[in-house]
Amino acid sequence: MNDKPASDVFPDRLSVDPNSPYYNEEILARDVGIRFKGVEKTNVEEYCISEGWVRVTAGNAKDRRGNPLTIKVHGTVEPYFRDKA
């Protein structure tokens, strides 16, 4: 069985965009951190653990709706809660 309580289990995919179907306010309220390829990233917009990718913002560029442009980068994704550190 899983040794983590249900509240400590990360979803396979999570987004910070409230319009996304992968948005989860309850999880994000706990201050989620992401280690990507062993390095902490602060500009992650979305991640997927099983597929091994993150979407990071591409500088200050915006799309036509005013949202930040993102780039999908592949590698090892390790989410964690900063409030437990």
N, C-alpha and C positions, 0 to 999 in steps of 0.2 A: 504494500500500500504506500501511499504518498506520506512522507513524514512532515510535510508542511501543513499548517492549518489552511482551510479553504480561503481565508482572507489574504494569505501570503502566496497564493498561486497566481502567476501571471497568465493573462490570456496569450494565445499563440500570436495574435496580431493586435496591435494597439495603435491608435492615432490620437493626436492632440486636436484635430479638427472636429468641432462639434457637429458638423454636417456629415461626417463619415459614419458608416455603419459599424466601424471598429472603435468608435469613441466610447470611453467608459469613465465617467466623471468620478465614480467612487475610487477606482484604482489610481487615477491621476491626482486626486486630492492627497494621496499619501506620498507625493514627491518621488516619482519614479526616475531613476538614473539609468543610463545605458552605457555599457562597455561594449565597444565595437572593435574587434580584433585586439582586445586587451587594453584599449585606450578609452578613457571616459569622453563621451561626446555630449555637448550641451545644445546642439542645434538639430536634434532628431525630431522630425515631424511624425513619423510612423515607423513601425518595425514589424518584422515577421520572423519569429524564431525558427519555425520548421523549414522555411525556405531560405533562411540565412541572408536577410537583407535589411537595410534601413533606408529611409528617405531623409536626406539632410537638405537644409536650405542652401541655395546657390547664391551666396552673397546677399546683396540688397535688391536683386532683380525681382520684379513682380509680374504676374500674369495679367491678362486683360480684365480680370475681376478684382485685382488688387491683392491677391493672395501671393505669398512668397513662392518663387519657383523652387522646385525640389529636384534632386538627383537621387536615383536609386543606386546604392552601392552594396555589393555582395561581400559577405564575410561572416565571422562568428558574432552572434548577438547575445549579450548577457544582461538582461534587465535586473535591477535590484531596487530596493526601497532605501532612499537616503535617510529616512527617519529612524532606521535601525542602526545606523553607523555610530 
